[in-house]
Amino acid sequence: MLEKVKTALRITTTVYDDELTDLIASAQLDLGVAGVVLPETIDALVTRAIITYCKVHFGLPDDAERLKRSYDEQKAQLVTCTGYTDWGEA
């Protein structure tokens, strides 16, 4: 996941690896708090949400508000999708 995030952020150095690793963990925890159960194999939808979270919180992006709205929408979609939650039978 770290390499995917670095590619998305156009980072080629290892200088920010610790910060990015923390952001990835934060994104996973944030999704979990919302009720998203991460699959054993992280799929494209979860990967995109994690990358967007990292884009919002890394550095000072010019489009932070747009990215935050995008992440919130991705998270909301995951929360409402079968297979990404463990709410049990209704």
Secondary structure, DSSP 8 states (H G I E B T S, - for coil): -HHHHHHHTT--SSTTHHHHHHHHHHHHHHHHHHT----SS--HHHHHHHHHHHHHHSS--TTHHHHHHHHHHHHHHHHHSTTS------
